[in-house]
């Protein structure tokens, strides 16, 4: 359900991973937490992530109103991919090599897979879009997770 929108952004691609293609991962629409768990396991299995998953961060995005605005989402019917989720889950891969950008793995996004972190934040999260409103998100962190950390974005 992409609402007829074009996929990705030809002007800003993610670093290439020849063995990584979004279609090679298990994806069930509306089950983002299970999808990300299976994604992390597969990234470890195929050697894209550290063997213990210490470079992977599972990120839960929510807020008190349970109305999380995101853009570039495949489930959207609008041209810009805007949708309000009750919550959403993504994976951030921390690339400790300063020459390589951190990556966001979001199988529900039409942005490049994976997307450079700053590209994903500016295009999908758009932190300045709502300011201090009911859609405001905060970023507390809980470091107890099989995949290094669970970050809850509210």
LUMDRENLO-357538 format. One record per residue: residue number from 1; chain; y, x, z of N, C-alpha, C in turn. Coordinates in nm, 2 decimals, padded with zeros to 4 digits. Each point is the difference from the previous one (the first is absolute). Last residue first. Example, Ala and Ser with C-alpha at 12.3 -4.5 7.8 and 13.67 -1.06 7.14 Angstrom:
# residues 2
NODE;2;A;-00.22;01.28;00.71;00.11;00.09;00.00;00.11;-00.08;00.08
NODE;1;A;-00.57;00.03;-00.01;00.12;-00.09;00.00;00.12;00.09;00.00
//
This chain:
# residues 154
NODE;154;A;00.85;00.94;02.27;00.03;-00.14;00.03;00.13;-00.04;-00.05
NODE;153;A;-00.42;00.37;-00.05;00.14;-00.02;-00.04;00.03;-00.14;00.02
NODE;152;A;-00.38;00.37;00.18;00.04;-00.14;-00.01;00.14;-00.01;-00.03
NODE;151;A;-00.41;00.38;-00.05;00.14;-00.02;00.02;00.03;-00.14;-00.02
NODE;150;A;-00.43;00.34;00.13;00.04;-00.13;-00.05;00.14;-00.02;00.03
NODE;149;A;-00.31;00.47;-00.08;00.09;-00.09;00.07;00.01;-00.14;-00.06
NODE;148;A;-00.37;00.33;-00.09;00.11;00.08;00.06;00.09;-00.09;00.08
NODE;147;A;-00.40;-00.21;-00.17;00.07;00.07;-00.11;00.13;00.06;00.05
NODE;146;A;-00.28;-00.24;00.29;-00.09;00.09;-00.06;00.06;00.07;-00.12
NODE;145;A;00.29;-00.15;00.43;-00.06;-00.06;-00.12;-00.10;00.10;-00.06
NODE;144;A;00.43;-00.03;00.36;-00.14;-00.02;00.03;-00.07;-00.07;-00.12
NODE;143;A;00.49;00.10;00.09;-00.07;00.11;-00.06;-00.16;-00.01;00.03
NODE;142;A;00.47;-00.31;-00.07;-00.12;00.00;00.09;-00.09;00.10;-00.06
NODE;141;A;00.56;-00.15;-00.06;-00.12;00.07;-00.04;-00.11;00.00;00.11
NODE;140;A;00.49;-00.28;-00.20;-00.07;00.06;00.11;-00.13;00.06;-00.05
NODE;139;A;00.42;-00.20;-00.25;-00.10;00.09;-00.03;-00.07;00.06;00.12
NODE;138;A;00.29;-00.48;-00.20;00.01;00.12;00.08;-00.12;00.09;-00.02
NODE;137;A;00.30;-00.41;-00.29;-00.13;00.06;00.04;00.03;00.12;00.09
NODE;136;A;00.25;-00.50;-00.18;00.01;00.14;00.04;-00.14;00.06;00.05
NODE;135;A;00.14;-00.46;-00.15;-00.09;00.08;-00.08;00.00;00.15;00.04
NODE;134;A;00.30;-00.34;00.18;-00.14;-00.03;00.04;-00.10;00.08;-00.07
NODE;133;A;00.46;00.24;00.02;-00.03;-00.14;-00.02;-00.15;-00.03;00.05
NODE;132;A;00.36;00.41;-00.10;-00.04;-00.05;00.13;-00.03;-00.15;-00.01
NODE;131;A;-00.04;00.26;-00.45;00.08;00.04;00.11;-00.06;-00.05;00.13
NODE;130;A;-00.15;-00.04;-00.48;00.03;-00.11;00.09;00.08;00.03;00.13
NODE;129;A;-00.11;00.32;-00.37;00.02;-00.13;-00.07;00.03;-00.11;00.10
NODE;128;A;-00.12;00.49;00.05;00.14;-00.04;00.02;00.03;-00.14;-00.05
NODE;127;A;-00.44;00.23;-00.03;00.04;-00.01;00.14;00.14;-00.05;00.02
NODE;126;A;-00.38;00.01;-00.38;00.14;-00.02;-00.01;00.06;-00.03;00.14
NODE;125;A;-00.48;00.05;-00.19;00.05;-00.04;00.13;00.15;-00.04;00.00
NODE;124;A;-00.20;00.15;-00.41;-00.09;-00.11;00.06;00.05;-00.05;00.13
NODE;123;A;00.23;00.36;-00.24;-00.03;-00.11;-00.10;-00.07;-00.12;00.06
NODE;122;A;00.12;00.41;00.26;00.12;-00.05;-00.07;-00.02;-00.12;-00.09
NODE;121;A;-00.37;00.21;00.22;00.09;-00.06;00.10;00.12;-00.06;-00.07
NODE;120;A;-00.31;00.23;-00.27;-00.05;-00.12;00.06;00.09;-00.07;00.09
NODE;119;A;00.12;00.43;-00.17;00.00;-00.10;-00.11;-00.05;-00.14;00.06
NODE;118;A;-00.04;00.37;00.28;00.14;-00.04;-00.01;00.02;-00.11;-00.11
NODE;117;A;-00.44;00.19;00.07;00.05;-00.07;00.11;00.14;-00.06;-00.02
NODE;116;A;-00.32;00.08;-00.42;00.07;00.09;00.09;00.06;-00.08;00.11
NODE;115;A;-00.43;-00.22;-00.22;00.15;00.02;-00.02;00.05;00.11;00.09
NODE;114;A;-00.52;-00.08;-00.23;00.09;-00.02;00.12;00.14;00.02;-00.04
NODE;113;A;-00.09;-00.23;-00.28;-00.11;00.01;00.10;-00.06;00.14;00.00
NODE;112;A;00.50;-00.29;-00.16;-00.11;00.10;-00.03;-00.10;00.01;00.12
NODE;111;A;00.23;-00.46;-00.01;00.06;00.13;-00.01;-00.12;00.10;-00.03
NODE;110;A;-00.04;-00.47;00.10;-00.01;00.04;-00.15;00.07;00.13;-00.02
NODE;109;A;-00.27;-00.20;00.46;00.12;00.02;-00.07;-00.02;00.04;-00.14
NODE;108;A;-00.34;-00.08;00.34;00.06;-00.13;-00.04;00.14;00.02;-00.07
NODE;107;A;-00.27;00.36;00.18;-00.08;-00.06;-00.11;00.06;-00.13;-00.04
NODE;106;A;00.19;00.46;00.24;00.01;-00.15;00.01;-00.07;-00.06;-00.12
NODE;105;A;00.11;00.50;00.24;-00.11;-00.06;-00.07;00.01;-00.15;00.03
NODE;104;A;00.35;00.45;00.02;-00.03;-00.13;00.05;-00.11;-00.06;-00.09
NODE;103;A;00.17;00.54;00.13;-00.04;-00.11;-00.09;-00.02;-00.13;00.07
NODE;102;A;00.29;00.52;00.03;-00.09;-00.10;00.07;-00.02;-00.11;-00.10
NODE;101;A;00.12;00.46;-00.23;00.06;-00.11;00.07;-00.11;-00.08;00.08
NODE;100;A;00.01;00.54;-00.13;-00.06;-00.13;-00.05;00.05;-00.11;00.09
NODE;99;A;00.12;00.45;00.08;00.03;-00.01;-00.15;-00.06;-00.13;-00.05
NODE;98;A;-00.05;00.14;00.46;00.14;-00.04;-00.03;00.03;-00.02;-00.15
NODE;97;A;-00.47;-00.06;00.28;00.06;00.10;-00.09;00.14;-00.05;-00.04
NODE;96;A;-00.28;-00.28;00.25;00.06;00.11;00.09;00.06;00.11;-00.09
NODE;95;A;-00.09;-00.53;-00.07;-00.03;00.12;-00.07;00.07;00.12;00.07
NODE;94;A;-00.16;-00.52;00.13;00.09;00.10;00.03;-00.05;00.13;-00.07
NODE;93;A;-00.08;-00.54;-00.09;-00.06;00.13;00.00;00.10;00.11;00.02
NODE;92;A;-00.05;-00.56;00.09;00.09;00.11;-00.03;-00.08;00.13;00.02
NODE;91;A;-00.11;-00.56;-00.09;-00.04;00.13;00.05;00.10;00.10;-00.04
NODE;90;A;00.02;-00.56;00.11;00.00;00.10;-00.10;-00.06;00.13;00.06
NODE;89;A;00.08;-00.57;00.09;-00.06;00.12;00.05;-00.01;00.10;-00.12
NODE;88;A;00.27;-00.49;00.19;-00.05;00.07;-00.11;-00.05;00.14;00.05
NODE;87;A;00.17;-00.55;00.15;-00.01;00.14;00.03;-00.06;00.07;-00.12
NODE;86;A;00.16;-00.42;-00.05;00.00;-00.02;00.15;-00.02;00.14;00.06
NODE;85;A;00.24;-00.04;-00.48;-00.13;00.00;00.06;00.01;-00.03;00.15
NODE;84;A;00.31;-00.08;-00.46;00.00;00.01;00.15;-00.14;-00.01;00.04
NODE;83;A;00.22;00.19;-00.49;-00.08;-00.10;00.07;00.02;00.02;00.15
NODE;82;A;00.17;00.19;-00.54;00.03;-00.04;00.14;-00.10;-00.10;00.06
NODE;81;A;00.05;00.23;-00.46;-00.11;00.02;00.09;00.02;-00.04;00.14
NODE;80;A;00.30;-00.03;-00.40;00.01;00.12;00.08;-00.12;00.02;00.10
NODE;79;A;00.03;-00.39;-00.29;00.01;00.12;-00.08;00.00;00.13;00.08
NODE;78;A;-00.25;-00.43;00.21;00.14;00.03;-00.04;00.00;00.13;-00.08
NODE;77;A;-00.38;-00.20;00.23;00.02;-00.07;-00.13;00.15;00.03;-00.05
NODE;76;A;-00.39;00.28;00.34;00.13;-00.07;-00.02;00.01;-00.07;-00.14
NODE;75;A;-00.36;00.29;00.17;-00.01;-00.14;00.03;00.12;-00.08;-00.02
NODE;74;A;-00.02;00.49;-00.04;-00.07;-00.07;-00.11;-00.01;-00.15;00.02
NODE;73;A;00.40;00.32;00.19;-00.13;-00.05;00.04;-00.06;-00.08;-00.11
NODE;72;A;00.46;00.22;00.06;-00.11;00.06;-00.08;-00.14;-00.03;00.05
NODE;71;A;00.35;-00.07;00.38;00.02;-00.01;-00.15;-00.11;00.08;-00.07
NODE;70;A;00.08;-00.26;00.52;-00.04;00.12;-00.08;00.03;-00.03;-00.15
NODE;69;A;00.09;-00.22;00.54;00.04;00.01;-00.14;-00.05;00.13;-00.06
NODE;68;A;-00.18;-00.31;00.42;00.03;00.14;-00.04;00.03;00.00;-00.15
NODE;67;A;-00.07;-00.33;00.44;00.05;-00.02;-00.13;00.05;00.14;-00.05
NODE;66;A;-00.14;-00.15;00.45;-00.12;00.00;-00.09;00.05;-00.03;-00.14
NODE;65;A;00.27;00.07;00.41;00.00;-00.13;-00.07;-00.12;-00.02;-00.09
NODE;64;A;00.07;00.41;00.25;-00.01;-00.11;00.09;-00.01;-00.14;-00.07
NODE;63;A;-00.16;00.42;-00.28;00.12;-00.02;00.08;-00.03;-00.13;00.09
NODE;62;A;-00.27;00.41;-00.34;00.01;-00.13;00.05;00.14;-00.01;00.07
NODE;61;A;-00.38;00.36;-00.24;00.14;-00.04;-00.02;00.01;-00.15;00.04
NODE;60;A;-00.35;00.45;00.07;00.01;-00.15;00.01;00.15;-00.03;-00.01
NODE;59;A;-00.31;00.45;-00.14;00.13;-00.05;00.04;00.00;-00.16;-00.01
NODE;58;A;-00.32;00.49;00.03;-00.01;-00.14;-00.03;00.13;-00.07;00.06
NODE;57;A;-00.11;00.52;-00.16;00.07;-00.08;00.10;-00.01;-00.15;-00.04
NODE;56;A;-00.22;00.54;-00.10;00.01;-00.14;-00.04;00.06;-00.08;00.11
NODE;55;A;-00.14;00.47;00.00;00.12;-00.01;-00.08;00.03;-00.15;-00.04
NODE;54;A;-00.40;00.14;00.25;00.12;00.03;00.08;00.13;-00.01;-00.08
NODE;53;A;-00.50;-00.06;-00.11;00.11;-00.10;-00.02;00.12;00.02;00.08
NODE;52;A;-00.41;00.28;-00.05;00.01;-00.09;00.12;00.11;-00.11;-00.01
NODE;51;A;-00.07;00.32;-00.36;-00.14;-00.05;00.04;00.00;-00.10;00.12
NODE;50;A;00.44;00.03;-00.32;-00.07;00.09;00.09;-00.13;-00.06;00.05
NODE;49;A;00.16;-00.18;-00.47;00.06;00.01;00.14;-00.08;00.10;00.08
NODE;48;A;-00.13;-00.08;-00.44;00.15;-00.01;-00.02;00.07;00.02;00.13
NODE;47;A;-00.50;-00.01;-00.09;00.07;00.12;00.02;00.15;00.00;-00.02
NODE;46;A;-00.36;-00.35;00.00;00.02;00.07;-00.13;00.08;00.12;00.01
NODE;45;A;-00.09;-00.27;00.39;-00.13;00.03;-00.07;00.02;00.08;-00.12
NODE;44;A;00.38;-00.16;00.24;-00.07;00.11;00.07;-00.12;00.04;-00.08
NODE;43;A;00.23;-00.37;-00.16;00.08;00.12;-00.02;-00.06;00.12;00.07
NODE;42;A;-00.21;-00.41;00.07;-00.03;00.05;-00.13;00.09;00.12;-00.03
NODE;41;A;00.07;-00.23;00.41;-00.13;00.06;00.00;-00.04;00.06;-00.14
NODE;40;A;00.41;-00.23;00.04;00.00;00.12;00.07;-00.13;00.07;00.01
NODE;39;A;00.03;-00.43;-00.21;00.07;00.10;-00.08;00.00;00.14;00.08
NODE;38;A;-00.17;-00.38;00.22;-00.10;00.05;-00.10;00.07;00.11;-00.09
NODE;37;A;00.28;-00.20;00.32;-00.11;00.06;00.07;-00.10;00.06;-00.10
NODE;36;A;00.34;-00.27;-00.17;00.05;00.13;00.03;-00.10;00.08;00.08
NODE;35;A;-00.11;-00.44;-00.12;00.02;00.08;-00.12;00.04;00.14;00.04
NODE;34;A;-00.02;-00.32;00.34;-00.13;00.04;-00.04;00.00;00.09;-00.13
NODE;33;A;00.41;-00.19;00.14;-00.05;00.09;00.11;-00.14;00.05;-00.03
NODE;32;A;00.21;-00.32;-00.30;00.05;00.13;-00.01;-00.05;00.10;00.11
NODE;31;A;-00.11;-00.47;-00.22;-00.07;00.07;00.10;00.05;00.15;00.01
NODE;30;A;00.14;-00.33;-00.34;00.03;-00.06;00.13;-00.08;00.06;00.12
NODE;29;A;-00.21;00.10;-00.48;00.14;-00.05;00.03;00.01;-00.07;00.13
NODE;28;A;-00.33;00.40;-00.11;-00.01;-00.14;00.01;00.14;-00.05;00.03
NODE;27;A;-00.25;00.48;-00.19;00.12;-00.07;00.03;-00.03;-00.15;00.01
NODE;26;A;-00.22;00.54;-00.05;-00.03;-00.14;00.04;00.13;-00.07;00.04
NODE;25;A;00.01;00.42;-00.34;-00.01;-00.03;00.14;-00.03;-00.15;00.02
NODE;24;A;00.09;00.22;-00.43;-00.13;00.06;00.06;-00.02;-00.03;00.14
NODE;23;A;00.39;-00.12;-00.26;-00.11;-00.09;-00.03;-00.13;00.06;00.05
NODE;22;A;00.41;00.25;00.04;00.00;-00.12;00.09;-00.12;-00.09;-00.03
NODE;21;A;-00.02;00.52;-00.08;00.05;-00.11;-00.08;-00.01;-00.12;00.09
NODE;20;A;-00.10;00.57;00.00;00.05;-00.12;00.08;00.06;-00.10;-00.09
NODE;19;A;-00.16;00.45;-00.12;-00.12;-00.07;00.05;00.04;-00.13;00.07
NODE;18;A;00.33;00.30;-00.18;-00.09;-00.04;-00.11;-00.11;-00.08;00.05
NODE;17;A;00.50;00.05;00.17;-00.13;00.02;00.07;-00.11;-00.04;-00.10
NODE;16;A;00.58;00.10;00.00;-00.13;-00.04;-00.06;-00.12;00.04;00.08
NODE;15;A;00.51;-00.13;00.17;-00.08;00.12;-00.04;-00.13;-00.05;-00.05
NODE;14;A;00.36;-00.36;-00.06;-00.06;00.07;00.11;-00.07;00.13;-00.05
NODE;13;A;00.43;-00.24;-00.26;-00.14;-00.01;00.02;-00.04;00.08;00.13
NODE;12;A;00.44;-00.22;-00.25;-00.03;00.08;00.12;-00.15;-00.02;00.03
NODE;11;A;00.21;-00.21;-00.38;00.09;00.11;00.02;-00.03;00.09;00.12
NODE;10;A;-00.25;-00.40;-00.15;-00.02;00.11;-00.09;00.09;00.12;00.03
NODE;9;A;-00.21;-00.39;00.31;00.14;00.04;-00.03;-00.01;00.13;-00.08
NODE;8;A;-00.35;-00.45;00.13;00.05;00.13;00.02;00.14;00.02;-00.04
NODE;7;A;-00.23;-00.41;-00.22;-00.05;00.08;00.11;00.07;00.13;00.00
NODE;6;A;00.20;-00.49;-00.17;-00.06;00.13;-00.05;-00.05;00.08;00.12
NODE;5;A;00.03;-00.54;00.01;00.08;00.12;00.02;-00.08;00.12;-00.06
NODE;4;A;-00.14;-00.48;00.05;00.04;00.04;-00.13;00.09;00.13;00.01
NODE;3;A;-00.22;-00.21;00.38;00.11;-00.08;-00.04;00.06;00.05;-00.14
NODE;2;A;-00.41;00.14;00.25;00.12;00.09;00.00;00.12;-00.07;-00.05
NODE;1;A;-00.52;-00.07;00.17;00.12;-00.08;00.00;00.12;00.09;00.00
//
